[in-house]
Amino acid sequence: MEEVGELARAVLVAEGHKGTAAPAEEVAEGLCGVLVDVFALADHYHVELDELYPHLLARLVSEHPGGAGGAGNGPGAGWKEGPR
Protein backbone atom coordinates (compact mmCIF):
# COMPACT_ATOMS: atom_id res chain seq x y z
CA MET A 1 0.00 0.00 0.00
CA GLU A 2 2.98 2.31 0.24
CA GLU A 3 2.58 2.92 -3.50
CA VAL A 4 -0.42 5.17 -2.79
CA GLY A 5 1.80 7.38 -0.65
CA GLU A 6 4.50 7.43 -3.31
CA LEU A 7 1.94 8.41 -5.94
CA ALA A 8 0.55 11.14 -3.69
CA ARG A 9 4.06 12.54 -3.15
CA ALA A 10 4.83 12.48 -6.88
CA VAL A 11 1.56 14.27 -7.69
CA LEU A 12 2.14 16.91 -4.98
CA VAL A 13 5.62 17.55 -6.36
CA ALA A 14 4.40 17.57 -9.98
CA GLU A 15 1.69 20.10 -9.09
CA GLY A 16 4.21 22.32 -7.32
CA HIS A 17 2.85 21.82 -3.80
CA LYS A 18 5.95 20.11 -2.48
CA GLY A 19 9.63 20.10 -3.41
CA THR A 20 10.89 20.44 -6.95
CA ALA A 21 9.04 19.28 -10.04
CA ALA A 22 8.73 15.51 -10.36
CA PRO A 23 9.35 13.96 -13.72
CA ALA A 24 6.25 12.55 -15.39
CA GLU A 25 7.87 9.13 -15.06
CA GLU A 26 7.50 9.28 -11.26
CA VAL A 27 3.76 9.93 -11.54
CA ALA A 28 3.44 7.16 -14.15
CA GLU A 29 5.39 4.70 -11.98
CA GLY A 30 3.25 5.62 -8.98
CA LEU A 31 0.05 5.02 -10.95
CA CYS A 32 1.34 1.65 -12.14
CA GLY A 33 2.28 0.66 -8.60
CA VAL A 34 -1.17 1.55 -7.33
CA LEU A 35 -2.77 -0.44 -10.16
CA VAL A 36 -0.72 -3.50 -9.22
CA ASP A 37 -2.02 -3.18 -5.65
CA VAL A 38 -5.61 -2.67 -6.82
CA PHE A 39 -5.44 -5.77 -9.03
CA ALA A 40 -3.87 -7.81 -6.20
CA LEU A 41 -6.60 -6.72 -3.77
CA ALA A 42 -9.33 -7.45 -6.32
CA ASP A 43 -7.89 -10.91 -6.87
CA HIS A 44 -7.58 -11.58 -3.14
CA TYR A 45 -11.20 -10.54 -2.49
CA HIS A 46 -12.53 -12.13 -5.70
CA VAL A 47 -13.73 -8.80 -7.11
CA GLU A 48 -14.38 -8.88 -10.86
CA LEU A 49 -13.20 -5.39 -11.79
CA ASP A 50 -13.84 -5.89 -15.49
CA GLU A 51 -17.52 -6.54 -14.72
CA LEU A 52 -18.00 -3.87 -12.04
CA TYR A 53 -16.04 -0.96 -13.55
CA PRO A 54 -18.48 -0.17 -16.40
CA HIS A 55 -21.37 0.00 -13.92
CA LEU A 56 -19.42 2.25 -11.55
CA LEU A 57 -18.35 4.48 -14.43
CA ALA A 58 -21.96 4.84 -15.61
CA ARG A 59 -23.03 5.78 -12.08
CA LEU A 60 -20.22 8.35 -11.76
CA VAL A 61 -21.18 9.91 -15.08
CA SER A 62 -24.82 10.21 -14.05
CA GLU A 63 -23.89 11.68 -10.65
CA HIS A 64 -21.21 14.03 -12.05
CA PRO A 65 -22.08 14.86 -15.69
CA GLY A 66 -19.14 17.27 -16.04
CA GLY A 67 -16.68 14.87 -14.43
CA ALA A 68 -15.45 15.04 -10.85
CA GLY A 69 -13.34 18.07 -11.64
CA GLY A 70 -16.19 19.87 -13.36
CA ALA A 71 -15.53 21.41 -16.74
CA GLY A 72 -11.99 21.33 -18.02
CA ASN A 73 -9.13 18.88 -17.82
CA GLY A 74 -9.00 18.28 -14.07
CA PRO A 75 -9.22 14.92 -12.36
CA GLY A 76 -12.35 13.09 -13.42
CA ALA A 77 -12.92 15.26 -16.49
CA GLY A 78 -12.59 12.14 -18.67
CA TRP A 79 -15.36 10.23 -16.89
CA LYS A 80 -17.90 11.19 -19.49
CA GLU A 81 -15.65 9.68 -22.15
CA GLY A 82 -15.14 6.35 -20.43
CA PRO A 83 -11.86 4.48 -20.20
CA ARG A 84 -9.08 5.46 -22.58
C-alpha positions in Angstrom: 0.0 0.0 0.0 3.0 2.3 0.2 2.6 2.9 -3.5 -0.4 5.2 -2.8 1.8 7.4 -0.6 4.5 7.4 -3.3 1.9 8.4 -5.9 0.6 11.1 -3.7 4.1 12.5 -3.1 4.8 12.5 -6.9 1.6 14.3 -7.7 2.1 16.9 -5.0 5.6 17.5 -6.4 4.4 17.6 -10.0 1.7 20.1 -9.1 4.2 22.3 -7.3 2.9 21.8 -3.8 6.0 20.1 -2.5 9.6 20.1 -3.4 10.9 20.4 -6.9 9.0 19.3 -10.0 8.7 15.5 -10.4 9.3 14.0 -13.7 6.2 12.6 -15.4 7.9 9.1 -15.1 7.5 9.3 -11.3 3.8 9.9 -11.5 3.4 7.2 -14.1 5.4 4.7 -12.0 3.2 5.6 -9.0 0.1 5.0 -10.9 1.3 1.6 -12.1 2.3 0.7 -8.6 -1.2 1.6 -7.3 -2.8 -0.4 -10.2 -0.7 -3.5 -9.2 -2.0 -3.2 -5.7 -5.6 -2.7 -6.8 -5.4 -5.8 -9.0 -3.9 -7.8 -6.2 -6.6 -6.7 -3.8 -9.3 -7.5 -6.3 -7.9 -10.9 -6.9 -7.6 -11.6 -3.1 -11.2 -10.5 -2.5 -12.5 -12.1 -5.7 -13.7 -8.8 -7.1 -14.4 -8.9 -10.9 -13.2 -5.4 -11.8 -13.8 -5.9 -15.5 -17.5 -6.5 -14.7 -18.0 -3.9 -12.0 -16.0 -1.0 -13.5 -18.5 -0.2 -16.4 -21.4 0.0 -13.9 -19.4 2.3 -11.5 -18.3 4.5 -14.4 -22.0 4.8 -15.6 -23.0 5.8 -12.1 -20.2 8.3 -11.8 -21.2 9.9 -15.1 -24.8 10.2 -14.0 -23.9 11.7 -10.7 -21.2 14.0 -12.1 -22.1 14.9 -15.7 -19.1 17.3 -16.0 -16.7 14.9 -14.4 -15.5 15.0 -10.9 -13.3 18.1 -11.6 -16.2 19.9 -13.4 -15.5 21.4 -16.7 -12.0 21.3 -18.0 -9.1 18.9 -17.8 -9.0 18.3 -14.1 -9.2 14.9 -12.4 -12.3 13.1 -13.4 -12.9 15.3 -16.5 -12.6 12.1 -18.7 -15.4 10.2 -16.9 -17.9 11.2 -19.5 -15.6 9.7 -22.2 -15.1 6.3 -20.4 -11.9 4.5 -20.2 -9.1 5.5 -22.6 
